[in-house]
Amino acid sequence: MKAGIVSTVATLAFTLAAALAGAPAAAHDHDALAKAVAGEHRTPEYAARDAARNPAATLEFLGFDQNLVIVEVSPGGGWYTEILAPAVRGHGKLVAAHFPADATSEYMQRVRGEFLAKLAANPAVYDQVEVIGYQAGTDNALGATGSADLVLTFRNIHGMIRGGTLDAFLADAYAVLKSGGRLGIVQHRAPAGADPAAAGESGYVPQAWLIEQVEAAGFKLEAASEVNANPKDTADHPGGVWALPPRLRHGEENRDKYLAIGESDRMTLRFIKP
């Protein structure tokens, strides 16, 4: 009997010690990304873009792990949020750095409101997502210094160029990342030698120039991938990248031509904070 009591006490002591040591609540799921991509919660129109956007391969390349603290900058309607949120839920943390709550733009208020409504409508998937209002260049704009493992932004650099906030964003990303943390960027790619100033109107950014800007902010390019490359895209369409799907801004005009091209040619870059 004494042996049984001692064994029970020892087991309880070990369990308590593990809890105090911060033992994980759930086992690591090596299929987390695949399950998230295949999830029934995803917007059908979003899932239809998977073949063009390669979300699992893209996130794996950019350094995804479900135990990380990840900051997604300018998530828009939540295309990648739909994948990231369930993939880290119960393990890591997803911070969605969206438009500020007090944004004066009607467009920003609408998009932020729609994003928040999406999250509220499905707490089983999104209840652990932290939404912050992001204003580039403010103190702790993306979170406390050194608090994140991975900062991601998808097809947003041209908007930062147009708004004059690229340098501030890079400084914010550098500040929030831990040493050894990574910055992942996916962006429409302009031909080599293109004028970066035109990116705000065309959506296309020259890759070599962008790498220079990011490295000037203190990052080091760790790797570049062609996972989202599209050699059919000449990047010279009237109306810029938005002539292509899924936007198809010209409607029926040259619709078949743009559908045949597909989504934009995109660079996929992974940087590290030394």
TORBAVEX-297291 format. One record per residue (C-alpha): residue in three letters; x, y, z; residue number from 1. Coordinates in steps of 0.5 Angstrom, whole numbers, padded with zeros to 4 digits. Layout:
TORBAVEX-297291
type,X,Y,Z,seq
Ala,X,Y,Z,NUM
...
//
This chain:
TORBAVEX-297291
type,X,Y,Z,seq
Met,0000,0000,0000,1
Lys,0006,0005,0002,2
Ala,0009,0004,-0005,3
Gly,0002,0005,-0008,4
Ile,0002,0012,-0004,5
Val,0009,0014,-0006,6
Ser,0008,0012,-0013,7
Thr,0002,0017,-0013,8
Val,0005,0022,-0010,9
Ala,0011,0022,-0014,10
Thr,0007,0022,-0021,11
Leu,0003,0028,-0018,12
Ala,0009,0032,-0016,13
Phe,0012,0030,-0023,14
Thr,0006,0033,-0026,15
Leu,0006,0039,-0022,16
Ala,0013,0040,-0024,17
Ala,0012,0040,-0031,18
Ala,0006,0045,-0031,19
Leu,0010,0050,-0027,20
Ala,0016,0049,-0032,21
Gly,0011,0051,-0038,22
Ala,0009,0044,-0041,23
Pro,0006,0045,-0048,24
Ala,-0002,0044,-0047,25
Ala,-0002,0040,-0054,26
Ala,0003,0036,-0058,27
His,0007,0039,-0064,28
Asp,0003,0038,-0070,29
His,0007,0037,-0076,30
Asp,0001,0038,-0081,31
Ala,-0002,0044,-0078,32
Leu,-0001,0048,-0084,33
Ala,-0004,0043,-0089,34
Lys,-0010,0042,-0084,35
Ala,-0011,0050,-0084,36
Val,-0010,0050,-0092,37
Ala,-0016,0045,-0092,38
Gly,-0020,0047,-0087,39
Glu,-0028,0048,-0088,40
His,-0027,0055,-0085,41
Arg,-0024,0058,-0091,42
Thr,-0027,0063,-0095,43
Pro,-0028,0059,-0102,44
Glu,-0026,0065,-0106,45
Tyr,-0020,0065,-0102,46
Ala,-0018,0058,-0102,47
Ala,-0019,0058,-0110,48
Arg,-0013,0062,-0110,49
Asp,-0009,0057,-0107,50
Ala,-0006,0054,-0113,51
Ala,-0003,0061,-0115,52
Arg,-0001,0063,-0108,53
Asn,0002,0056,-0105,54
Pro,0001,0058,-0098,55
Ala,0004,0052,-0095,56
Ala,0010,0052,-0099,57
Thr,0011,0060,-0098,58
Leu,0010,0060,-0090,59
Glu,0014,0054,-0090,60
Phe,0020,0057,-0093,61
Leu,0019,0064,-0090,62
Gly,0020,0060,-0083,63
Phe,0013,0058,-0080,64
Asp,0013,0054,-0074,65
Gln,0006,0053,-0070,66
Asn,0010,0055,-0064,67
Leu,0012,0062,-0066,68
Val,0010,0069,-0064,69
Ile,0008,0071,-0071,70
Val,0006,0078,-0073,71
Glu,0002,0079,-0080,72
Val,0002,0086,-0082,73
Ser,-0003,0089,-0086,74
Pro,-0008,0083,-0087,75
Gly,-0013,0086,-0091,76
Gly,-0019,0081,-0091,77
Gly,-0015,0076,-0088,78
Trp,-0013,0071,-0094,79
Tyr,-0007,0069,-0090,80
Thr,-0010,0070,-0083,81
Glu,-0015,0064,-0085,82
Ile,-0009,0059,-0085,83
Leu,-0004,0062,-0080,84
Ala,-0010,0063,-0074,85
Pro,-0011,0055,-0074,86
Ala,-0004,0053,-0075,87
Val,-0002,0057,-0069,88
Arg,-0008,0056,-0064,89
Gly,-0006,0053,-0058,90
His,0001,0053,-0059,91
Gly,0004,0060,-0061,92
Lys,0001,0067,-0062,93
Leu,-0002,0071,-0068,94
Val,-0002,0078,-0068,95
Ala,-0006,0082,-0074,96
Ala,-0003,0089,-0075,97
His,-0009,0092,-0078,98
Phe,-0011,0099,-0079,99
Pro,-0012,0103,-0073,100
Ala,-0019,0103,-0070,101
Asp,-0019,0111,-0070,102
Ala,-0017,0111,-0078,103
Thr,-0020,0117,-0081,104
Ser,-0021,0113,-0088,105
Glu,-0028,0110,-0089,106
Tyr,-0024,0105,-0093,107
Met,-0020,0103,-0087,108
Gln,-0025,0103,-0083,109
Arg,-0029,0098,-0087,110
Val,-0024,0093,-0088,111
Arg,-0022,0093,-0081,112
Gly,-0029,0092,-0079,113
Glu,-0030,0087,-0084,114
Phe,-0024,0083,-0081,115
Leu,-0026,0084,-0074,116
Ala,-0033,0081,-0076,117
Lys,-0030,0075,-0079,118
Leu,-0026,0073,-0073,119
Ala,-0032,0074,-0068,120
Ala,-0036,0070,-0073,121
Asn,-0032,0064,-0072,122
Pro,-0029,0064,-0065,123
Ala,-0027,0056,-0065,124
Val,-0021,0059,-0070,125
Tyr,-0020,0066,-0069,126
Asp,-0021,0067,-0061,127
Gln,-0013,0067,-0060,128
Val,-0012,0072,-0065,129
Glu,-0009,0079,-0062,130
Val,-0011,0085,-0067,131
Ile,-0007,0091,-0066,132
Gly,-0008,0098,-0070,133
Tyr,-0002,0099,-0074,134
Gln,0001,0106,-0075,135
Ala,0008,0106,-0078,136
Gly,0013,0109,-0074,137
Thr,0010,0110,-0067,138
Asp,0013,0107,-0061,139
Asn,0012,0099,-0060,140
Ala,0008,0100,-0067,141
Leu,0008,0092,-0068,142
Gly,0009,0090,-0061,143
Ala,0014,0090,-0055,144
Thr,0021,0090,-0057,145
Gly,0024,0083,-0058,146
Ser,0017,0080,-0057,147
Ala,0016,0077,-0064,148
Asp,0019,0071,-0068,149
Leu,0017,0072,-0075,150
Val,0014,0078,-0078,151
Leu,0010,0077,-0085,152
Thr,0007,0082,-0090,153
Phe,0004,0079,-0097,154
Arg,0003,0084,-0103,155
Asn,0003,0090,-0099,156
Ile,0010,0094,-0100,157
His,0008,0098,-0106,158
Gly,0003,0101,-0101,159
Met,0008,0103,-0096,160
Ile,0012,0106,-0102,161
Arg,0006,0110,-0104,162
Gly,0005,0112,-0097,163
Gly,0012,0113,-0095,164
Thr,0012,0109,-0090,165
Leu,0017,0103,-0092,166
Asp,0023,0105,-0088,167
Ala,0018,0106,-0082,168
Phe,0015,0099,-0083,169
Leu,0022,0096,-0083,170
Ala,0024,0099,-0077,171
Asp,0018,0097,-0073,172
Ala,0019,0090,-0076,173
Tyr,0027,0090,-0074,174
Ala,0025,0093,-0067,175
Val,0019,0088,-0065,176
Leu,0023,0082,-0068,177
Lys,0028,0078,-0063,178
Ser,0035,0077,-0065,179
Gly,0035,0071,-0070,180
Gly,0028,0073,-0072,181
Arg,0025,0073,-0079,182
Leu,0022,0078,-0084,183
Gly,0018,0075,-0089,184
Ile,0016,0079,-0095,185
Val,0012,0077,-0101,186
Gln,0011,0082,-0107,187
His,0009,0083,-0114,188
Arg,0016,0084,-0118,189
Ala,0018,0089,-0123,190
Pro,0023,0087,-0128,191
Ala,0030,0089,-0126,192
Gly,0032,0096,-0126,193
Ala,0025,0098,-0126,194
Asp,0024,0105,-0122,195
Pro,0022,0104,-0115,196
Ala,0018,0110,-0115,197
Ala,0013,0107,-0120,198
Ala,0011,0102,-0115,199
Gly,0006,0105,-0112,200
Glu,0002,0106,-0118,201
Ser,0003,0099,-0121,202
Gly,0004,0095,-0115,203
Tyr,0010,0092,-0118,204
Val,0017,0093,-0114,205
Pro,0024,0091,-0117,206
Gln,0027,0086,-0112,207
Ala,0034,0088,-0112,208
Trp,0032,0095,-0110,209
Leu,0028,0092,-0104,210
Ile,0033,0087,-0102,211
Glu,0038,0094,-0101,212
Gln,0032,0097,-0097,213
Val,0031,0092,-0092,214
Glu,0038,0090,-0091,215
Ala,0040,0098,-0090,216
Ala,0035,0097,-0084,217
Gly,0039,0092,-0081,218
Phe,0037,0085,-0084,219
Lys,0040,0080,-0088,220
Leu,0037,0077,-0094,221
Glu,0037,0069,-0092,222
Ala,0034,0066,-0098,223
Ala,0030,0068,-0104,224
Ser,0025,0063,-0107,225
Glu,0021,0063,-0114,226
Val,0015,0059,-0111,227
Asn,0011,0065,-0113,228
Ala,0014,0066,-0119,229
Asn,0010,0067,-0126,230
Pro,0014,0068,-0132,231
Lys,0008,0069,-0136,232
Asp,0007,0076,-0132,233
Thr,0010,0082,-0136,234
Ala,0009,0087,-0131,235
Asp,0007,0092,-0136,236
His,-0001,0092,-0136,237
Pro,-0005,0098,-0136,238
Gly,-0008,0099,-0129,239
Gly,-0002,0095,-0126,240
Val,-0002,0089,-0123,241
Trp,-0010,0090,-0121,242
Ala,-0011,0088,-0129,243
Leu,-0009,0081,-0127,244
Pro,-0014,0076,-0123,245
Pro,-0017,0076,-0118,246
Arg,-0018,0083,-0119,247
Leu,-0019,0084,-0126,248
Arg,-0020,0091,-0126,249
His,-0022,0092,-0133,250
Gly,-0028,0087,-0133,251
Glu,-0029,0084,-0139,252
Glu,-0024,0088,-0143,253
Asn,-0018,0083,-0145,254
Arg,-0021,0078,-0139,255
Asp,-0019,0072,-0143,256
Lys,-0012,0075,-0144,257
Tyr,-0011,0076,-0136,258
Leu,-0014,0070,-0134,259
Ala,-0009,0066,-0138,260
Ile,-0003,0070,-0135,261
Gly,-0006,0069,-0128,262
Glu,-0004,0072,-0122,263
Ser,0002,0076,-0121,264
Asp,0010,0074,-0121,265
Arg,0012,0075,-0114,266
Met,0018,0075,-0110,267
Thr,0019,0071,-0104,268
Leu,0024,0073,-0099,269
Arg,0026,0071,-0092,270
Phe,0031,0076,-0088,271
Ile,0034,0075,-0081,272
Lys,0035,0080,-0076,273
Pro,0042,0078,-0074,274
//
